[in-house]
Amino acid sequence: MQQALAAIKKHFPWAISLLLLAPCTTQAQSPLSPQDTALLAGNCVTCHGPGGRPPVGTGSSIPALRDQSSTTLLERMQAFKAGRVAGATVMPLLMQGYDAAQMQALAQWFAQPPGGRP
């Protein structure tokens, strides 16, 4: 009995941590609401410009997101996350913070015409 109590005390913090994280991992895999996607898109427009079009005069270093298909955008985000884009600096780091559902939602968000969003 003493050994069982010692084992429980030793592993209790880990078990509680796992139980607390379980809702987060489940939530991350569920579809994102339009409001959640809009918040995520706010991170992108910081560099890619309002509505996914970079400001005039920034050159070709920051591509437009608006005029691309969701498939192209998703593939590009996945490539950044996997580190398969040569010469990329910021995007591989940023994409590490997004899961598959978030990247899919962002790709669909920017592929829609601005007036076509909910």
VEXDREN-2710 file (C-alpha; in Angstrom, 1 decimal):
% VEXDREN-2710
k/r/px/py/pz
1/MET/0.0/0.0/0.0
2/GLN/2.8/2.4/0.8
3/GLN/4.4/1.8/-2.6
4/ALA/1.1/2.5/-4.3
5/LEU/0.7/5.8/-2.5
6/ALA/4.3/6.8/-3.2
7/ALA/3.7/6.0/-6.9
8/ILE/0.5/8.0/-7.0
9/LYS/2.2/11.0/-5.3
10/LYS/5.1/10.8/-7.7
11/HIS/3.0/10.7/-10.9
12/PHE/0.1/12.8/-9.7
13/PRO/1.3/16.1/-11.2
14/TRP/1.9/14.4/-14.6
15/ALA/-1.5/12.8/-14.6
16/ILE/-3.2/16.1/-13.8
17/SER/-1.2/17.9/-16.5
18/LEU/-2.4/15.3/-19.1
19/LEU/-6.0/15.6/-18.0
20/LEU/-5.8/19.4/-18.2
21/LEU/-4.3/19.3/-21.7
22/ALA/-6.7/16.7/-23.1
23/PRO/-9.5/19.3/-23.8
24/CYS/-6.9/21.5/-25.6
25/THR/-5.8/18.8/-28.0
26/THR/-9.4/17.8/-28.7
27/GLN/-10.3/21.4/-29.4
28/ALA/-7.4/22.0/-31.7
29/GLN/-8.6/19.3/-34.0
30/SER/-12.2/20.5/-34.3
31/PRO/-13.2/22.9/-37.1
32/LEU/-12.5/26.5/-36.4
33/SER/-15.3/29.0/-36.2
34/PRO/-15.3/31.9/-38.6
35/GLN/-14.4/34.2/-35.7
36/ASP/-11.4/32.1/-34.7
37/THR/-10.2/32.0/-38.3
38/ALA/-10.6/35.8/-38.5
39/LEU/-8.4/36.2/-35.4
40/LEU/-5.7/33.9/-36.9
41/ALA/-5.9/35.8/-40.2
42/GLY/-5.1/38.9/-38.3
43/ASN/-1.6/37.5/-37.7
44/CYS/-1.1/37.0/-41.4
45/VAL/-2.3/40.5/-42.5
46/THR/0.4/42.1/-40.3
47/CYS/2.9/41.3/-43.1
48/HIS/0.8/40.2/-46.0
49/GLY/-1.4/43.3/-45.9
50/PRO/-5.1/44.1/-45.4
51/GLY/-7.2/41.4/-47.0
52/GLY/-4.1/39.4/-47.8
53/ARG/-2.7/41.8/-50.3
54/PRO/0.6/43.4/-49.4
55/PRO/0.9/47.2/-49.4
56/VAL/1.9/48.8/-52.6
57/GLY/5.7/49.3/-52.8
58/THR/6.7/46.3/-50.8
59/GLY/8.0/44.5/-53.9
60/SER/7.7/40.7/-54.4
61/SER/9.3/39.7/-51.0
62/ILE/5.9/39.4/-49.4
63/PRO/3.4/37.5/-51.7
64/ALA/-0.3/38.2/-51.8
65/LEU/-2.4/35.5/-50.2
66/ARG/-5.7/36.7/-51.7
67/ASP/-5.2/35.6/-55.3
68/GLN/-4.2/32.0/-54.6
69/SER/-6.2/28.8/-54.3
70/SER/-6.7/27.2/-50.9
71/THR/-4.7/24.2/-52.1
72/THR/-1.7/26.3/-53.1
73/LEU/-1.9/28.2/-49.8
74/LEU/-2.1/25.1/-47.7
75/GLU/0.7/23.4/-49.5
76/ARG/2.9/26.4/-49.0
77/MET/2.1/26.7/-45.3
78/GLN/2.9/23.0/-44.9
79/ALA/6.2/23.4/-46.8
80/PHE/7.1/26.3/-44.5
81/LYS/6.2/24.2/-41.4
82/ALA/8.3/21.3/-42.6
83/GLY/11.3/23.5/-43.4
84/ARG/11.2/22.7/-47.2
85/VAL/11.3/26.3/-48.4
86/ALA/14.8/27.4/-49.2
87/GLY/15.7/30.9/-48.1
88/ALA/12.7/31.4/-45.9
89/THR/13.4/33.2/-42.7
90/VAL/10.3/34.1/-40.6
91/MET/7.5/31.9/-42.0
92/PRO/9.0/28.5/-40.9
93/LEU/9.1/29.8/-37.4
94/LEU/5.6/31.2/-37.5
95/MET/4.1/28.1/-39.0
96/GLN/5.3/26.0/-36.1
97/GLY/2.5/27.6/-34.0
98/TYR/-0.3/26.4/-36.3
99/ASP/-1.9/22.9/-36.4
100/ALA/-3.3/21.3/-39.5
101/ALA/-6.9/22.5/-38.8
102/GLN/-5.7/26.1/-38.4
103/MET/-3.7/26.0/-41.6
104/GLN/-6.6/24.6/-43.5
105/ALA/-8.9/27.2/-42.1
106/LEU/-6.5/30.0/-43.1
107/ALA/-6.0/28.7/-46.6
108/GLN/-9.8/28.6/-47.1
109/TRP/-10.2/32.1/-45.5
110/PHE/-7.7/33.8/-47.9
111/ALA/-8.9/31.9/-51.0
112/GLN/-12.4/33.3/-50.6
113/PRO/-13.3/36.7/-52.1
114/PRO/-13.4/39.3/-49.3
115/GLY/-17.2/39.6/-49.5
116/GLY/-17.7/35.9/-49.5
117/ARG/-16.8/35.4/-45.8
118/PRO/-19.4/34.7/-43.2
END
